[in-house]
Amino acid sequence: MLKTVLCDLLGIKYPIIQGGMAWVSTWELAAAVSEAGGLGIIGAGNAPADFVRDQVRKTKERTTKPFGVNIPLFSPYVDDVVGVCIAEGVPVVTTGAGSPSAIIPPLKAAGIKVIPVVASVALARRLERLRVDALVAEGMESGGHIGDVATMPLVPQVVDAVKIPVIAAGGFADGRGLVAALALGAVGVQMGTRFICTTECYVHPNYKEKIVRSGDRATITTGHSLGHPVRAIRNEMTNEFAEMEKKGISEEDIIAFGTGKLRLAVIEGDVVHGSVMAGQICGLVNDIVPVAVLLERIMAEAEQILDRLTLLRK
Ligand SMILES: Cc1cc2nc3c(=O)[nH]c(=O)nc-3n(C[C@H](O)[C@H](O)[C@H](O)COP(=O)(O)O)c2cc1C
């Protein structure tokens, strides 16, 4: 059976991580992914510590397998959420949107595995020196907040730059992607967009349908003028956002316009005026299936591809 060092590092069956997603990856999805053999991750987003504590406890009630919490470093509650992760014995913490150097020491001291998401070789090198356990190298094909290097060039460059395990993210949805990531030197994949279209993910059905119906060129990036580009499916909201950036509207007004838009799509199901964050891989996401079915399918496909590739050696 296909296993990598990621399985040993995290105590999971399959080398597949469900990326933390603000508003989207609540305990229902995280617990389902962990229970099915991957690593499920609760997205702490900007939520206060009480909310995260409740999510962690519900996950622990549903599964005894390892899971994680993702802490975006722009959250006003970073320190409190770190405290919750330590107090609740969360096995893994991933971080996004910045450098987590300040929170690595307390998390490591508590025995928590720390896996930051990076979008550049420079940050990967810096974080390896701070003794993180692994890195997620996330390309700009991804949904949500992104860097500016694509997955294909980023992953092997990060792999070559560090000695710790590297997980590839951005543009993965099936067994082909998993094998490709392994070929680039990664020890597994982190997927976001693909996991949104599962029955256990609690986002509004309109959000899932929007992804299923989208093709390869459906996404757009906005927020470059703010220094925080975001990838989402093109709609009235992204068009208006892009227009405001083009007209040079003040940063303050653009931020005010964007606030609450992810929630509007995820909770209210308004996929016209809300932000439907998703990656370029949305064109390959064609169904909504239970997490366990998805993971089994990806692994079976990856095994078949590996067999087929072996036959290429004459
Ligand atoms: C709706 C949405 C919300 C996300 N929120 C976060 C987040 O809060 N923190 C984070 O580190 N990454 C976040 N991400 C990125 C994912 O964790 C993951 O790395 C990314 O989706 C991988 O690319 P893919 O969408 O091509 O699978 C988000 C992605 C999506 C689609």
The ligand as an SDF file (V2000), in Angstrom:
LIG
                    3D

 31 33  0  0  0  0  0  0  0  0999 V2000
  -12.5520   28.4850    0.9140 C   0  0  0  0  0  0  0  0  0  0  0  0
  -11.1060   28.3710    1.2920 C   0  0  0  0  0  0  0  0  0  0  0  0
  -10.6650   28.8900    2.5100 C   0  0  0  0  0  0  0  0  0  0  0  0
   -9.3220   28.7580    2.8890 C   0  0  0  0  0  0  0  0  0  0  0  0
   -8.9310   29.2370    4.1070 N   0  0  0  0  0  0  0  0  0  0  0  0
   -7.6510   29.0260    4.5330 C   0  0  0  0  0  0  0  0  0  0  0  0
   -7.2620   29.3970    5.8600 C   0  0  0  0  0  0  0  0  0  0  0  0
   -8.0580   29.9010    6.6470 O   0  0  0  0  0  0  0  0  0  0  0  0
   -5.9690   29.1630    6.2290 N   0  0  0  0  0  0  0  0  0  0  0  0
   -5.0520   28.5730    5.3730 C   0  0  0  0  0  0  0  0  0  0  0  0
   -3.8980   28.3800    5.7600 O   0  0  0  0  0  0  0  0  0  0  0  0
   -5.4030   28.2140    4.1100 N   0  0  0  0  0  0  0  0  0  0  0  0
   -6.6820   28.3980    3.6940 C   0  0  0  0  0  0  0  0  0  0  0  0
   -7.0660   27.9550    2.4530 N   0  0  0  0  0  0  0  0  0  0  0  0
   -6.0980   27.1740    1.6230 C   0  0  0  0  0  0  0  0  0  0  0  0
   -6.2950   25.6480    1.8300 C   0  0  0  0  0  0  0  0  0  0  0  0
   -5.9840   25.2520    3.1340 O   0  0  0  0  0  0  0  0  0  0  0  0
   -5.4300   24.8120    0.8650 C   0  0  0  0  0  0  0  0  0  0  0  0
   -4.0620   24.9860    1.0950 O   0  0  0  0  0  0  0  0  0  0  0  0
   -5.7270   25.1560   -0.5940 C   0  0  0  0  0  0  0  0  0  0  0  0
   -7.1190   25.1680   -0.8110 O   0  0  0  0  0  0  0  0  0  0  0  0
   -5.0720   24.1240   -1.5130 C   0  0  0  0  0  0  0  0  0  0  0  0
   -5.3430   24.3910   -2.8570 O   0  0  0  0  0  0  0  0  0  0  0  0
   -6.5960   23.7630   -3.6640 P   0  0  0  0  0  0  0  0  0  0  0  0
   -7.7430   24.6470   -3.3440 O   0  0  0  0  0  0  0  0  0  0  0  0
   -6.1590   23.8380   -5.0780 O   0  0  0  0  0  0  0  0  0  0  0  0
   -6.7800   22.3590   -3.1760 O   0  0  0  0  0  0  0  0  0  0  0  0
   -8.3930   28.1070    2.0320 C   0  0  0  0  0  0  0  0  0  0  0  0
   -8.8430   27.6050    0.7870 C   0  0  0  0  0  0  0  0  0  0  0  0
  -10.1750   27.7090    0.4210 C   0  0  0  0  0  0  0  0  0  0  0  0
  -10.6210   27.1250   -0.8950 C   0  0  0  0  0  0  0  0  0  0  0  0
  1  2  1  0
  2  3  1  0
  2 30  2  0
  3  4  2  0
  4  5  1  0
  4 28  1  0
  5  6  2  0
  6  7  1  0
  6 13  1  0
  7  8  2  0
  7  9  1  0
  9 10  1  0
 10 11  2  0
 10 12  1  0
 12 13  2  0
 13 14  1  0
 14 15  1  0
 14 28  1  0
 15 16  1  0
 16 17  1  0
 16 18  1  0
 18 19  1  0
 18 20  1  0
 20 21  1  0
 20 22  1  0
 22 23  1  0
 23 24  1  0
 24 25  2  0
 24 26  1  0
 24 27  1  0
 28 29  2  0
 29 30  1  0
 30 31  1  0
M  END
$$$$
